[in-house]
Amino acid sequence: MKLRIAIWSGVGALVVVFWTLYISATSPTPLGIVRTLAYLTCPIALAGHYTLSFYFVLFMNAATYALVGLVVEAMRGHYKPRWISN
């Protein structure tokens, strides 16, 4: 379970790196569906009107994904079918 939560956290960090590279390569302000996707996959982006460092956003998004992963993995373990041997 710890490994899966670490994977969730790593995916959260990769999402920040992807959005940073994408926004740097395109226009400085994403519009339309791109902005919506950025807000859904990187919730700390909602605080965009504040000056946030890249590393802070990276850490916060990784922590958010780790928390989501913890909830998902706990629910997954709870609802996992259990085989009853005869």
C-alpha positions as CSV (number, residue, x, y, z in Angstrom):
1,M,0.0,0.0,0.0
2,K,2.9,2.4,0.8
3,L,4.3,1.8,-2.7
4,R,1.0,2.6,-4.4
5,I,0.6,5.8,-2.3
6,A,4.2,6.8,-3.4
7,I,3.2,6.2,-7.0
8,W,0.2,8.5,-6.6
9,S,2.5,11.1,-5.1
10,G,4.9,10.7,-8.0
11,V,2.1,11.1,-10.5
12,G,1.1,14.3,-8.8
13,A,4.6,15.7,-9.1
14,L,4.7,14.7,-12.8
15,V,1.4,16.5,-13.4
16,V,3.0,19.7,-12.1
17,V,6.0,19.2,-14.4
18,F,3.8,18.6,-17.4
19,W,1.7,21.7,-16.8
20,T,4.8,23.8,-16.2
21,L,6.4,22.7,-19.5
22,Y,3.1,23.0,-21.4
23,I,2.3,26.5,-20.2
24,S,5.9,27.6,-20.8
25,A,5.8,26.3,-24.3
26,T,2.5,27.8,-25.2
27,S,0.8,31.0,-24.2
28,P,1.3,32.3,-20.7
29,T,-2.4,32.0,-19.8
30,P,-4.2,28.8,-20.7
31,L,-7.8,29.2,-21.9
32,G,-10.9,27.2,-22.0
33,I,-10.7,23.4,-21.6
34,V,-6.9,23.6,-20.9
35,R,-7.5,25.8,-17.9
36,T,-10.2,23.6,-16.6
37,L,-8.0,20.5,-17.0
38,A,-5.2,22.3,-15.2
39,Y,-7.5,23.2,-12.3
40,L,-8.8,19.6,-12.0
41,T,-5.4,17.9,-12.2
42,C,-3.5,20.5,-10.2
43,P,-5.8,22.0,-7.5
44,I,-3.1,24.4,-6.2
45,A,-3.4,26.2,-9.5
46,L,-6.6,27.7,-8.1
47,A,-4.3,29.9,-6.0
48,G,-2.7,31.2,-9.2
49,H,-3.1,34.9,-8.3
50,Y,-0.6,34.4,-5.5
51,T,3.1,34.1,-6.2
52,L,4.0,30.5,-5.6
53,S,7.3,28.9,-6.3
54,F,7.6,25.8,-8.5
55,Y,8.8,23.6,-5.7
56,F,6.0,24.7,-3.4
57,V,3.4,23.8,-6.1
58,L,5.3,20.5,-6.8
59,F,5.2,19.6,-3.1
60,M,1.6,20.6,-2.6
61,N,0.3,18.7,-5.6
62,A,2.3,15.6,-4.7
63,A,0.8,15.8,-1.2
64,T,-2.7,16.2,-2.6
65,Y,-2.3,13.2,-4.9
66,A,-0.8,11.2,-2.0
67,L,-3.9,12.1,0.1
68,V,-6.2,11.1,-2.7
69,G,-4.2,7.9,-3.2
70,L,-4.5,7.1,0.5
71,V,-8.3,7.4,0.3
72,V,-8.5,5.4,-2.9
73,E,-6.2,2.6,-1.7
74,A,-8.1,2.4,1.7
75,M,-11.4,2.1,-0.2
76,R,-9.9,-0.4,-2.6
77,G,-8.7,-2.6,0.3
78,H,-12.0,-2.3,2.0
79,Y,-14.1,-3.3,-1.0
80,K,-11.6,-6.0,-2.3
81,P,-13.4,-9.3,-2.8
82,R,-12.3,-11.9,-0.3
83,W,-12.3,-15.5,-1.3
84,I,-13.7,-17.9,1.2
85,S,-12.1,-21.3,1.2
86,N,-14.1,-24.4,1.9
